[in-house]
Amino acid sequence: MEFEGLQRNRKIPSLTPLIDIVFLLLVFFMLTAHFVKDEALDISLPEADSSTAIEDEGALEIVLDNQGHILIDKKHVAANELEKVIQQQLHNRRNKQIILRGDKIAQLGLTVSVMDAARKAGATSLDIVTQKP
């Protein structure tokens, strides 16, 4: 008397094609990742000896370039609409932190207006990004 449970098919599938595909995908991603160019504004951060690392998870990033342009989430914003746009951006966020990346030759008046608009819009903190010399 033979039981059906004891008769098992002992064929093992070949893993060679699967391994080949994984290696091809690995090579493809390694080669294409090398050529990905990060598109960002060319800004020169000011230098500070006393800078500390910040954690920017979920923080709103505002960029000031050397030509006086203000960018919030990579979109140009006019100075007179700054407070309204910051308030809209912070409305649905749990983290109301703002990170300010400004060129070292950015206008001080523009920097102060961004800081003032952030305070009026309800930001809990504003960090200015610098680099160590």
Order of alpha helices (4+ residues) and beta strands (2+ residues): alpha-beta-beta-beta-alpha-beta-alpha-beta
